[in-house]
Amino acid sequence: MTNKYEAVLIYSVKDKDEAAIAAMVEKFKALIEANGTVEGVDEWGKRRLAYLIDDEPEGYYAIYNFESAPEFPAELERVAKITEGVLRAMTVRK
């Protein structure tokens, strides 16, 4: 049984060039593909945050729409929390 999910990840832009951010986006896309089906990745780009997160005023937003087993979103958030360069991550079931 699979469910549809949407994950929003905010990446740090501090001391990172575009190639480093693109690598982070691809890393999480590959992780999702290994555990489910990616329906699309919507990159919003660099945006101003509503409040400072780790003393950073801006972040790079990427939204992943995917389908996976119910156990995978918890693993995705666990990996996001321990990955350097990820400011915030949230996954919701559609």
Biotite code that builds the C-alpha atoms (Angstrom):
import biotite.structure as struc

atoms = struc.array([
    struc.Atom([0.000, 0.000, 0.000], chain_id="A", res_id=1, res_name="MET", atom_name="CA", element="C"),
    struc.Atom([1.309, 3.445, -0.884], chain_id="A", res_id=2, res_name="THR", atom_name="CA", element="C"),
    struc.Atom([0.243, 6.986, -0.084], chain_id="A", res_id=3, res_name="ASN", atom_name="CA", element="C"),
    struc.Atom([0.884, 10.330, -1.753], chain_id="A", res_id=4, res_name="LYS", atom_name="CA", element="C"),
    struc.Atom([3.029, 12.825, 0.159], chain_id="A", res_id=5, res_name="TYR", atom_name="CA", element="C"),
    struc.Atom([4.423, 16.319, -0.172], chain_id="A", res_id=6, res_name="GLU", atom_name="CA", element="C"),
    struc.Atom([7.729, 17.201, 1.475], chain_id="A", res_id=7, res_name="ALA", atom_name="CA", element="C"),
    struc.Atom([9.028, 20.741, 1.841], chain_id="A", res_id=8, res_name="VAL", atom_name="CA", element="C"),
    struc.Atom([12.743, 21.134, 2.524], chain_id="A", res_id=9, res_name="LEU", atom_name="CA", element="C"),
    struc.Atom([14.482, 24.441, 3.180], chain_id="A", res_id=10, res_name="ILE", atom_name="CA", element="C"),
    struc.Atom([18.193, 24.373, 2.439], chain_id="A", res_id=11, res_name="TYR", atom_name="CA", element="C"),
    struc.Atom([20.813, 26.742, 3.803], chain_id="A", res_id=12, res_name="SER", atom_name="CA", element="C"),
    struc.Atom([22.213, 29.223, 1.258], chain_id="A", res_id=13, res_name="VAL", atom_name="CA", element="C"),
    struc.Atom([24.949, 30.488, 3.548], chain_id="A", res_id=14, res_name="LYS", atom_name="CA", element="C"),
    struc.Atom([28.419, 29.814, 2.073], chain_id="A", res_id=15, res_name="ASP", atom_name="CA", element="C"),
    struc.Atom([26.921, 27.648, -0.718], chain_id="A", res_id=16, res_name="LYS", atom_name="CA", element="C"),
    struc.Atom([26.935, 28.143, -4.471], chain_id="A", res_id=17, res_name="ASP", atom_name="CA", element="C"),
    struc.Atom([24.214, 27.023, -6.874], chain_id="A", res_id=18, res_name="GLU", atom_name="CA", element="C"),
    struc.Atom([25.961, 23.709, -7.614], chain_id="A", res_id=19, res_name="ALA", atom_name="CA", element="C"),
    struc.Atom([26.043, 22.756, -3.917], chain_id="A", res_id=20, res_name="ALA", atom_name="CA", element="C"),
    struc.Atom([22.345, 23.520, -3.502], chain_id="A", res_id=21, res_name="ILE", atom_name="CA", element="C"),
    struc.Atom([21.472, 21.593, -6.681], chain_id="A", res_id=22, res_name="ALA", atom_name="CA", element="C"),
    struc.Atom([23.440, 18.626, -5.305], chain_id="A", res_id=23, res_name="ALA", atom_name="CA", element="C"),
    struc.Atom([21.376, 18.716, -2.094], chain_id="A", res_id=24, res_name="MET", atom_name="CA", element="C"),
    struc.Atom([18.115, 18.813, -4.087], chain_id="A", res_id=25, res_name="VAL", atom_name="CA", element="C"),
    struc.Atom([19.275, 15.845, -6.172], chain_id="A", res_id=26, res_name="GLU", atom_name="CA", element="C"),
    struc.Atom([20.424, 13.920, -3.081], chain_id="A", res_id=27, res_name="LYS", atom_name="CA", element="C"),
    struc.Atom([16.952, 13.999, -1.551], chain_id="A", res_id=28, res_name="PHE", atom_name="CA", element="C"),
    struc.Atom([15.299, 13.301, -4.909], chain_id="A", res_id=29, res_name="LYS", atom_name="CA", element="C"),
    struc.Atom([17.476, 10.172, -5.249], chain_id="A", res_id=30, res_name="ALA", atom_name="CA", element="C"),
    struc.Atom([16.593, 9.122, -1.681], chain_id="A", res_id=31, res_name="LEU", atom_name="CA", element="C"),
    struc.Atom([12.882, 9.418, -2.461], chain_id="A", res_id=32, res_name="ILE", atom_name="CA", element="C"),
    struc.Atom([13.290, 7.550, -5.775], chain_id="A", res_id=33, res_name="GLU", atom_name="CA", element="C"),
    struc.Atom([15.043, 4.714, -3.948], chain_id="A", res_id=34, res_name="ALA", atom_name="CA", element="C"),
    struc.Atom([12.045, 4.324, -1.624], chain_id="A", res_id=35, res_name="ASN", atom_name="CA", element="C"),
    struc.Atom([9.106, 5.376, -3.783], chain_id="A", res_id=36, res_name="GLY", atom_name="CA", element="C"),
    struc.Atom([8.036, 7.265, -6.885], chain_id="A", res_id=37, res_name="THR", atom_name="CA", element="C"),
    struc.Atom([8.789, 10.960, -7.418], chain_id="A", res_id=38, res_name="VAL", atom_name="CA", element="C"),
    struc.Atom([5.869, 12.710, -9.101], chain_id="A", res_id=39, res_name="GLU", atom_name="CA", element="C"),
    struc.Atom([7.627, 16.069, -9.286], chain_id="A", res_id=40, res_name="GLY", atom_name="CA", element="C"),
    struc.Atom([10.091, 18.456, -7.711], chain_id="A", res_id=41, res_name="VAL", atom_name="CA", element="C"),
    struc.Atom([9.072, 22.104, -7.532], chain_id="A", res_id=42, res_name="ASP", atom_name="CA", element="C"),
    struc.Atom([11.999, 24.386, -6.753], chain_id="A", res_id=43, res_name="GLU", atom_name="CA", element="C"),
    struc.Atom([10.878, 27.750, -5.448], chain_id="A", res_id=44, res_name="TRP", atom_name="CA", element="C"),
    struc.Atom([14.430, 28.993, -5.170], chain_id="A", res_id=45, res_name="GLY", atom_name="CA", element="C"),
    struc.Atom([15.897, 31.392, -2.645], chain_id="A", res_id=46, res_name="LYS", atom_name="CA", element="C"),
    struc.Atom([13.307, 33.108, -0.440], chain_id="A", res_id=47, res_name="ARG", atom_name="CA", element="C"),
    struc.Atom([13.397, 35.315, 2.610], chain_id="A", res_id=48, res_name="ARG", atom_name="CA", element="C"),
    struc.Atom([12.413, 33.457, 5.790], chain_id="A", res_id=49, res_name="LEU", atom_name="CA", element="C"),
    struc.Atom([9.708, 34.784, 8.097], chain_id="A", res_id=50, res_name="ALA", atom_name="CA", element="C"),
    struc.Atom([12.183, 34.544, 10.992], chain_id="A", res_id=51, res_name="TYR", atom_name="CA", element="C"),
    struc.Atom([15.833, 33.652, 11.416], chain_id="A", res_id=52, res_name="LEU", atom_name="CA", element="C"),
    struc.Atom([16.674, 29.951, 11.412], chain_id="A", res_id=53, res_name="ILE", atom_name="CA", element="C"),
    struc.Atom([20.218, 29.269, 12.639], chain_id="A", res_id=54, res_name="ASP", atom_name="CA", element="C"),
    struc.Atom([20.947, 33.002, 12.160], chain_id="A", res_id=55, res_name="ASP", atom_name="CA", element="C"),
    struc.Atom([20.087, 32.811, 8.450], chain_id="A", res_id=56, res_name="GLU", atom_name="CA", element="C"),
    struc.Atom([17.590, 35.238, 6.878], chain_id="A", res_id=57, res_name="PRO", atom_name="CA", element="C"),
    struc.Atom([17.178, 33.286, 3.590], chain_id="A", res_id=58, res_name="GLU", atom_name="CA", element="C"),
    struc.Atom([16.698, 29.687, 2.501], chain_id="A", res_id=59, res_name="GLY", atom_name="CA", element="C"),
    struc.Atom([16.297, 27.673, -0.687], chain_id="A", res_id=60, res_name="TYR", atom_name="CA", element="C"),
    struc.Atom([12.884, 26.004, -0.913], chain_id="A", res_id=61, res_name="TYR", atom_name="CA", element="C"),
    struc.Atom([12.252, 22.675, -2.689], chain_id="A", res_id=62, res_name="ALA", atom_name="CA", element="C"),
    struc.Atom([8.914, 20.853, -2.691], chain_id="A", res_id=63, res_name="ILE", atom_name="CA", element="C"),
    struc.Atom([8.874, 17.131, -3.467], chain_id="A", res_id=64, res_name="TYR", atom_name="CA", element="C"),
    struc.Atom([5.645, 15.356, -4.469], chain_id="A", res_id=65, res_name="ASN", atom_name="CA", element="C"),
    struc.Atom([5.994, 11.607, -4.178], chain_id="A", res_id=66, res_name="PHE", atom_name="CA", element="C"),
    struc.Atom([4.290, 8.299, -3.518], chain_id="A", res_id=67, res_name="GLU", atom_name="CA", element="C"),
    struc.Atom([5.736, 5.810, -1.047], chain_id="A", res_id=68, res_name="SER", atom_name="CA", element="C"),
    struc.Atom([5.038, 3.338, 1.719], chain_id="A", res_id=69, res_name="ALA", atom_name="CA", element="C"),
    struc.Atom([3.711, 4.872, 4.963], chain_id="A", res_id=70, res_name="PRO", atom_name="CA", element="C"),
    struc.Atom([6.998, 4.179, 6.814], chain_id="A", res_id=71, res_name="GLU", atom_name="CA", element="C"),
    struc.Atom([9.226, 6.229, 4.491], chain_id="A", res_id=72, res_name="PHE", atom_name="CA", element="C"),
    struc.Atom([8.269, 9.855, 5.396], chain_id="A", res_id=73, res_name="PRO", atom_name="CA", element="C"),
    struc.Atom([9.590, 9.365, 8.951], chain_id="A", res_id=74, res_name="ALA", atom_name="CA", element="C"),
    struc.Atom([12.892, 8.133, 7.507], chain_id="A", res_id=75, res_name="GLU", atom_name="CA", element="C"),
    struc.Atom([13.031, 11.083, 5.100], chain_id="A", res_id=76, res_name="LEU", atom_name="CA", element="C"),
    struc.Atom([12.622, 13.560, 7.953], chain_id="A", res_id=77, res_name="GLU", atom_name="CA", element="C"),
    struc.Atom([15.215, 11.695, 10.040], chain_id="A", res_id=78, res_name="ARG", atom_name="CA", element="C"),
    struc.Atom([17.762, 11.948, 7.234], chain_id="A", res_id=79, res_name="VAL", atom_name="CA", element="C"),
    struc.Atom([16.908, 15.633, 6.712], chain_id="A", res_id=80, res_name="ALA", atom_name="CA", element="C"),
    struc.Atom([17.470, 16.396, 10.394], chain_id="A", res_id=81, res_name="LYS", atom_name="CA", element="C"),
    struc.Atom([20.970, 14.887, 10.410], chain_id="A", res_id=82, res_name="ILE", atom_name="CA", element="C"),
    struc.Atom([22.023, 16.347, 7.044], chain_id="A", res_id=83, res_name="THR", atom_name="CA", element="C"),
    struc.Atom([24.109, 19.479, 7.280], chain_id="A", res_id=84, res_name="GLU", atom_name="CA", element="C"),
    struc.Atom([22.669, 22.248, 5.153], chain_id="A", res_id=85, res_name="GLY", atom_name="CA", element="C"),
    struc.Atom([18.986, 21.444, 5.731], chain_id="A", res_id=86, res_name="VAL", atom_name="CA", element="C"),
    struc.Atom([17.330, 24.165, 7.812], chain_id="A", res_id=87, res_name="LEU", atom_name="CA", element="C"),
    struc.Atom([13.815, 22.675, 7.998], chain_id="A", res_id=88, res_name="ARG", atom_name="CA", element="C"),
    struc.Atom([11.893, 19.699, 6.629], chain_id="A", res_id=89, res_name="ALA", atom_name="CA", element="C"),
    struc.Atom([8.204, 18.849, 6.769], chain_id="A", res_id=90, res_name="MET", atom_name="CA", element="C"),
    struc.Atom([6.296, 16.026, 5.122], chain_id="A", res_id=91, res_name="THR", atom_name="CA", element="C"),
    struc.Atom([2.505, 15.850, 4.875], chain_id="A", res_id=92, res_name="VAL", atom_name="CA", element="C"),
    struc.Atom([0.187, 13.220, 3.441], chain_id="A", res_id=93, res_name="ARG", atom_name="CA", element="C"),
    struc.Atom([-2.006, 14.489, 0.620], chain_id="A", res_id=94, res_name="LYS", atom_name="CA", element="C"),
])
